Amino acid sequence: MSPVLQPPPRRTTRRSVLAGAVALIAGGALAACGGSSGTASTKAADGSTTVTVLRSTGSTFEPLYIAEQQGYFKAAGLTVTIKAGAQDTSQNAPSVLNGEAEFAMTDSSGFLKAAAQKLPVRVVSNLQAATTKTPPSDGLLVKKDSPIKSYADLEGKTVGLAALGGTLQFICEYSTKQAGGDPSKIKFVALPLTSLNDAVQQGKVDAVYTFATFLDAGKAAGLTAIGQGTNALPGLPQALLFSSQAWLAKNADTAKKFTDAISKAIDYANANPDAVRAVDTQYTQLPADYIKNRTIQQFSAPIDTGVMQTVITNMVDFGLLKAAPDSNSLLWDQAATTTNSQ
């Protein structure tokens, strides 16, 4: 999860947020469809194929830099430029569609919103997904004496989020539904990420959903974590890579070399957590103590197709998607898949 997402404070309805988000994604991306995303890859002076990838501004991009550092890109004949993309990663779609980048990162909700608008983008690889193999790095926080003891108790309550309509709102609603509650009776409000813990401590909201160092800080300050965070749905994509359908059609060999290099980097990252910490130190704004002590979440390349369908069905049910995207228009035909997330 991106630890530097800091949207301005606002109070709004789920319907208005969804409409605004979809308008931004669709408007920018459709205007870009006349660009060069379908052109063939270009060559560098040394004969390697040049590729640009837009990463998140927070974290979970560590395998990209590890692939570069370990020489996996070079061995594949690729010269890869890694650049910070939009703070809201769902807004990276226009850059991919107009040819500014061949690949970009987002999360499951960001990608599905674009896909639901029939934008010609495809997932090429997962980077990280929720898993019960490691402790949750995100979660719902309440005051120690709160009457909220489970997600079912959120009915009629106000929950603060750093951004509305995304994966964290989805998992909050999903966990409420799984606990037997009614997600439609929760009021979500957007607050600056750095003020979430204070907001619940001061009683401005009944609960907050936060992540990374902010989750740890909240628990250290006496707040109580409820549930299992995104681990409640193992296989839920927290970070994935996508490209344009047109570019993939003309550059399948390059795309396969890129995703194979990422897969090797994921294996290396999982076996060498200090390499992940080194990337965090150089490229993130995470505090040094947090980087040193945090549990390194597992990375994974395959997309769980069953979980993706669960996400789609529930996002439509919760009003986070106006309509379900065509399941045949989500994944690149060479993307690694699974149905056995744990």
C-alpha positions, 0 to 999 in steps of 0.5 A, a space after each residue: 500500500 502506498 504510504 505517501 497518499 495524502 489527498 485533501 480532507 473532504 467529506 463526500 458520498 460514495 456515489 460522487 467519489 466514484 463518479 469523479 474517479 471514473 470521469 478522471 480515468 476515462 477522460 484522460 485515458 480516452 483522450 490519449 488513445 490516439 497516441 503511440 502506445 501501439 508502436 514497436 519498441 525502440 532500441 538503445 545505442 547498445 542494441 537493447 530494447 528500451 522500456 519505461 515503467 511507472 511505479 507507485 510513489 509509495 512502495 511495493 515497487 521493490 522488485 523493479 529496482 531489484 531486477 535492475 540491480 541484479 542484472 535481470 533486465 540487462 540479461 534480457 536485453 532490456 534497458 528499463 527506465 523506472 519513473 515515479 508515476 501518478 500519486 493516485 496510481 489509477 491515473 497512470 492509465 493515460 500515460 500508458 495509453 499515449 505511449 509515455 510508458 510501456 508499463 505502469 503500477 496500480 492496485 486492483 481497484 484502480 485497474 478495474 475502474 479503468 477496465 470497466 470503462 473499456 479502456 484497452 489495458 491489460 494486467 501483465 503481472 502481479 507484484 504483491 497480493 494479500 497473503 496469510 503467510 505474513 502479518 497484515 500491513 494494513 487494518 482497521 483501528 479503533 479506540 481501546 474502549 470502542 464498542 466496535 469489536 468486529 466489522 459487523 459493528 461498523 453499521 451506522 459508524 463513520 470510517 476515515 480513509 486516506 482515499 475513497 473508492 479504492 482497495 482499502 474501502 473495498 476490503 473494509 466493506 468486504 470484511 463487513 459483509 463477511 462478518 454479517 454486517 451491511 456495508 451500505 450503512 457505513 459512512 466513509 470520509 476522506 482525511 489526510 493520511 497523517 491525521 487518521 490516527 488522531 481523528 479516531 483518538 479524538 472521536 472525530 470518526 469511529 474508526 480509521 483504515 490505515 497501513 504501513 508505518 501509520 498502522 504501527 504508530 496507531 497500535 503503539 499509541 493504544 489503538 486496537 486493530 480489528 480483523 485481518 486487513 487485506 489478508 481477509 481476502 488472500 490473493 487480493 492484488 495490492 500492486 500489479 503491472 499493466 500495459 496497453 493492449 495495442 503495445 502488447 500485441 506488437 511487442 509480446 516478446 519484449 513484454 515476456 522478457 520484462 515479466 520474466 525478469 520481474 518474476 526472477 526479481 520477485 523470487 530474489 526479493 522473497 529470499 533476500 528481505 535485506 535487498 527490499 529494505 535497501 530499496 526502501 531506504 533509497 527510494 521511499 519516504 518510510 522512516 528508517 526505524 520502520 524499514 529496519 523492523 517491518 515485516 517484509 510482505 511476500 511478493 508474487 507474480 501470478 494473478 489469482 483469477 478467482 479472487 479477481 472475480 470476487 473483487 469485481 462482483 463485490 465492487 459492483 455490489 458495493 457501488 464501487 464499480 458501475 458495471 463489471 468489466 469483461 473478464 476476457 479483457 483484464 489479463 494479457 494472454 501470457 500473464 501468470 495466473 493462479 487459483 490457489 492463493 493462501 
